[in-house]
Amino acid sequence: EAEAIQRLAEARAQSIQTIARAIGTKVSNIFQYIESYH
C-alpha cells in the first residue's frame, strides 16, 4: 500500500511539474506578445 501511495505522489508531482512548465511557457509567450507591441 505504501508503494501505491508513493507511486501516486510521484505521478502527482510529475503532473504539477508539467502544469507549471506549461504555465511558465504561456506567461513568457504573453510577455513576448506584449513586448512585440511596444
DSSP file (Angstrom, degrees, kcal/mol; ACC not computed):
  #  RESIDUE AA STRUCTURE BP1 BP2  ACC     N-H-->O    O-->H-N    N-H-->O    O-->H-N    TCO  KAPPA ALPHA  PHI   PSI    X-CA   Y-CA   Z-CA
    1    1 A E     >        0   0    0      0, 0.0     4,-2.2     0, 0.0     5,-0.2   0.000 360.0 360.0 360.0 -40.7    0.0    0.0    0.0
    2    2 A A  H  >  +     0   0    0      1,-0.2     4,-2.4     2,-0.2     5,-0.1   0.874 360.0  54.2 -61.3 -34.7    2.8    2.4    0.8
    3    3 A E  H  > S+     0   0    0      2,-0.2     4,-2.5     1,-0.2    -1,-0.2   0.895 106.8  50.2 -66.5 -39.2    4.2    1.7   -2.7
    4    4 A A  H  > S+     0   0    0      2,-0.2     4,-2.3     1,-0.2    -2,-0.2   0.904 111.0  48.9 -65.0 -40.9    0.9    2.6   -4.3
    5    5 A I  H  X S+     0   0    0     -4,-2.2     4,-2.6     2,-0.2    -2,-0.2   0.914 111.1  50.5 -64.1 -42.2    0.8    5.9   -2.3
    6    6 A Q  H  X S+     0   0    0     -4,-2.4     4,-2.4     1,-0.2    -2,-0.2   0.917 110.6  49.0 -61.2 -43.2    4.4    6.6   -3.3
    7    7 A R  H  X S+     0   0    0     -4,-2.5     4,-2.4     1,-0.2    -1,-0.2   0.899 111.4  49.7 -64.5 -39.8    3.6    6.0   -7.0
    8    8 A L  H  X S+     0   0    0     -4,-2.3     4,-2.4     1,-0.2    -1,-0.2   0.913 110.6  50.2 -64.1 -43.1    0.5    8.3   -6.7
    9    9 A A  H  X S+     0   0    0     -4,-2.6     4,-2.4     1,-0.2    -2,-0.2   0.890 110.8  49.5 -63.4 -39.5    2.6   11.0   -5.1
   10   10 A E  H  X S+     0   0    0     -4,-2.4     4,-2.4     2,-0.2    -2,-0.2   0.913 110.8  49.4 -65.9 -42.3    5.2   10.7   -7.9
   11   11 A A  H  X S+     0   0    0     -4,-2.4     4,-2.3     1,-0.2    -2,-0.2   0.904 111.9  49.0 -63.3 -40.4    2.6   10.9  -10.6
   12   12 A R  H  X S+     0   0    0     -4,-2.4     4,-2.4     2,-0.2    -2,-0.2   0.920 110.2  50.7 -65.2 -43.5    1.1   14.0   -8.9
   13   13 A A  H  X S+     0   0    0     -4,-2.4     4,-2.2     1,-0.2    -2,-0.2   0.898 110.9  50.0 -60.9 -40.3    4.5   15.7   -8.7
   14   14 A Q  H  X S+     0   0    0     -4,-2.4     4,-2.4     2,-0.2    -1,-0.2   0.917 111.0  47.6 -65.6 -42.5    5.1   15.0  -12.3
   15   15 A S  H  X S+     0   0    0     -4,-2.3     4,-2.6     2,-0.2    -2,-0.2   0.874 110.8  51.8 -68.5 -34.8    1.8   16.4  -13.4
   16   16 A I  H  X S+     0   0    0     -4,-2.4     4,-2.8     2,-0.2    -1,-0.2   0.912 110.5  49.3 -64.3 -41.0    2.3   19.5  -11.2
   17   17 A Q  H  X S+     0   0    0     -4,-2.2     4,-2.4     2,-0.2    -2,-0.2   0.914 111.5  48.8 -62.7 -43.1    5.7   20.0  -12.9
   18   18 A T  H  X S+     0   0    0     -4,-2.4     4,-2.3     2,-0.2    -2,-0.2   0.917 113.2  46.8 -63.2 -44.0    4.1   19.6  -16.3
   19   19 A I  H  X S+     0   0    0     -4,-2.6     4,-2.7     2,-0.2    -2,-0.2   0.925 111.8  50.8 -63.8 -44.6    1.4   22.1  -15.5
   20   20 A A  H  X S+     0   0    0     -4,-2.8     4,-2.5     1,-0.2    -2,-0.2   0.895 111.0  49.0 -61.1 -39.7    4.0   24.6  -14.0
   21   21 A R  H  X S+     0   0    0     -4,-2.4     4,-2.4     2,-0.2    -1,-0.2   0.909 111.0  49.9 -66.3 -41.2    6.1   24.3  -17.2
   22   22 A A  H  X S+     0   0    0     -4,-2.3     4,-2.3     2,-0.2    -2,-0.2   0.909 112.0  47.9 -63.1 -42.1    3.0   24.9  -19.4
   23   23 A I  H  X S+     0   0    0     -4,-2.7     4,-2.8     2,-0.2    -2,-0.2   0.925 110.9  51.3 -64.5 -44.0    2.1   28.0  -17.3
   24   24 A G  H  X S+     0   0    0     -4,-2.5     4,-2.3     1,-0.2    -2,-0.2   0.901 110.7  48.6 -60.1 -41.6    5.6   29.3  -17.5
   25   25 A T  H  X S+     0   0    0     -4,-2.4     4,-2.2     2,-0.2    -1,-0.2   0.919 112.3  48.5 -63.6 -43.8    5.6   28.9  -21.3
   26   26 A K  H  X S+     0   0    0     -4,-2.3     4,-2.3     2,-0.2    -2,-0.2   0.911 111.3  50.2 -63.9 -42.7    2.3   30.6  -21.6
   27   27 A V  H  X S+     0   0    0     -4,-2.8     4,-2.3     1,-0.2    -1,-0.2   0.926 111.6  47.2 -62.6 -45.1    3.4   33.5  -19.4
   28   28 A S  H  X S+     0   0    0     -4,-2.3     4,-2.3     1,-0.2    -1,-0.2   0.865 110.6  53.1 -67.5 -33.6    6.7   34.0  -21.3
   29   29 A N  H  X S+     0   0    0     -4,-2.2     4,-2.4     2,-0.2    -1,-0.2   0.908 108.5  50.3 -63.5 -41.3    4.7   33.9  -24.6
   30   30 A I  H  X S+     0   0    0     -4,-2.3     4,-2.5     2,-0.2    -2,-0.2   0.912 110.3  49.6 -63.4 -42.4    2.3   36.6  -23.2
   31   31 A F  H  X S+     0   0    0     -4,-2.3     4,-2.7     2,-0.2    -1,-0.2   0.906 111.2  48.8 -64.4 -40.4    5.3   38.8  -22.3
   32   32 A Q  H  X S+     0   0    0     -4,-2.3     4,-2.0     2,-0.2    -1,-0.2   0.905 111.2  51.1 -63.7 -39.7    6.9   38.3  -25.8
   33   33 A Y  H  X S+     0   0    0     -4,-2.4     4,-0.5     2,-0.2    -2,-0.2   0.917 111.8  46.5 -62.1 -45.1    3.5   39.2  -27.3
   34   34 A I  H >< S+     0   0    0     -4,-2.5     3,-1.2     1,-0.2     4,-0.4   0.920 112.2  50.6 -64.2 -44.2    3.3   42.4  -25.2
   35   35 A E  H >< S+     0   0    0     -4,-2.7     3,-1.1     1,-0.3    -1,-0.2   0.833 102.6  59.5 -66.6 -31.5    6.8   43.4  -26.0
   36   36 A S  H 3< S+     0   0    0     -4,-2.0    -1,-0.3     1,-0.3    -2,-0.2   0.681 102.1  56.0 -70.8 -14.8    6.3   43.0  -29.7
   37   37 A Y  T <<        0   0    0     -3,-1.2    -1,-0.3    -4,-0.5    -2,-0.2   0.583 360.0 360.0 -89.9 -11.3    3.6   45.6  -29.4
   38   38 A H    <         0   0    0     -3,-1.1    -1,-0.2    -4,-0.4    -2,-0.2   0.462 360.0 360.0 -91.0 360.0    5.8   48.3  -27.9
